[in-house]
Amino acid sequence: MPTEMTDRVKQNAQQDESAVTAVRGGDAERYRELVERHERRVYAVAWSRLGDAALAEEATQEAFIRAYRRLWLLGDGAKFSGWVSTIARRVAIN
């Protein structure tokens, strides 16, 4: 992986960790950062399972709602991206 890409991945992980920590500390507005940074990926995961734009949008919303409600379960905030994508995959399957 090129250095530039590696640096970007690390920076995104650090930003996720910071936002997750802030949300856990009571700053619910910081959750918007996480949604904005990951909504395209989460939607893509849902769409790949469902093949329908409207259903994928619903699954995306549900995934972020579930992630917010269960944020305390996420051990490492830097892993938010993979975690919310997994939630989206499970929502889409169900």
C-alpha positions as CSV (number, residue, x, y, z in Angstrom):
1,M,0.0,0.0,0.0
2,P,1.5,3.4,-0.9
3,T,2.6,5.6,1.9
4,E,0.1,8.3,1.1
5,M,-2.8,5.8,1.3
6,T,-1.4,4.3,4.5
7,D,-1.2,7.8,6.0
8,R,-4.8,8.6,5.0
9,V,-6.0,5.3,6.6
10,K,-4.2,6.2,9.8
11,Q,-5.5,9.7,9.8
12,N,-9.1,8.5,9.3
13,A,-8.7,6.0,12.1
14,Q,-7.4,8.7,14.4
15,Q,-10.3,11.0,13.5
16,D,-12.8,8.1,14.1
17,E,-11.2,7.4,17.5
18,S,-11.4,11.1,18.5
19,A,-15.0,11.3,17.4
20,V,-16.0,8.1,19.2
21,T,-14.3,9.3,22.4
22,A,-16.2,12.6,22.1
23,V,-19.5,11.0,21.5
24,R,-19.0,8.6,24.5
25,G,-18.1,11.7,26.5
26,G,-21.5,13.3,25.8
27,D,-20.8,15.3,22.6
28,A,-23.5,13.7,20.4
29,E,-22.9,16.2,17.6
30,R,-19.6,14.6,16.8
31,Y,-21.5,11.5,15.7
32,R,-22.4,13.4,12.5
33,E,-18.7,13.4,11.6
34,L,-18.7,9.6,11.7
35,V,-21.9,9.4,9.6
36,E,-20.6,11.8,7.0
37,R,-17.2,10.1,6.8
38,H,-18.7,6.5,6.4
39,E,-22.2,6.8,4.9
40,R,-21.0,6.1,1.4
41,R,-19.3,2.9,2.4
42,V,-22.1,1.8,4.6
43,Y,-24.6,2.5,1.8
44,A,-22.4,0.5,-0.6
45,V,-22.3,-2.5,1.7
46,A,-26.1,-2.4,2.1
47,W,-26.7,-1.9,-1.6
48,S,-24.4,-4.8,-2.5
49,R,-26.6,-7.1,-0.3
50,L,-30.0,-5.6,-1.2
51,G,-29.7,-4.3,-4.8
52,D,-32.3,-1.7,-4.1
53,A,-31.6,2.0,-3.5
54,A,-34.5,2.6,-1.1
55,L,-33.9,-0.5,0.9
56,A,-30.2,0.3,1.1
57,E,-30.9,3.8,2.4
58,E,-33.1,2.3,5.1
59,A,-30.5,-0.2,6.0
60,T,-27.8,2.5,6.1
61,Q,-29.9,4.6,8.5
62,E,-30.7,1.6,10.7
63,A,-27.0,0.7,10.8
64,F,-26.0,4.1,12.0
65,I,-28.8,4.2,14.6
66,R,-27.7,0.8,15.9
67,A,-24.1,1.8,16.0
68,Y,-24.9,5.0,17.9
69,R,-27.0,3.0,20.5
70,R,-24.3,0.4,20.9
71,L,-21.2,2.6,20.7
72,W,-20.2,1.6,24.2
73,L,-19.6,-1.9,22.8
74,L,-16.9,-0.8,20.4
75,G,-13.6,-1.3,22.2
76,D,-11.3,0.6,19.9
77,G,-12.9,3.8,18.3
78,A,-10.3,3.6,15.5
79,K,-12.1,0.5,14.2
80,F,-15.5,2.3,13.8
81,S,-15.4,2.0,10.0
82,G,-15.2,-1.8,9.9
83,W,-17.6,-2.1,12.8
84,V,-20.4,0.0,11.3
85,S,-19.9,-1.8,8.0
86,T,-20.4,-5.1,9.7
87,I,-23.6,-3.8,11.3
88,A,-24.8,-2.6,7.9
89,R,-24.1,-6.0,6.4
90,R,-26.1,-7.7,9.2
91,V,-29.0,-5.3,8.9
92,A,-29.2,-5.9,5.1
93,I,-29.2,-9.6,5.6
94,N,-32.1,-9.4,8.0
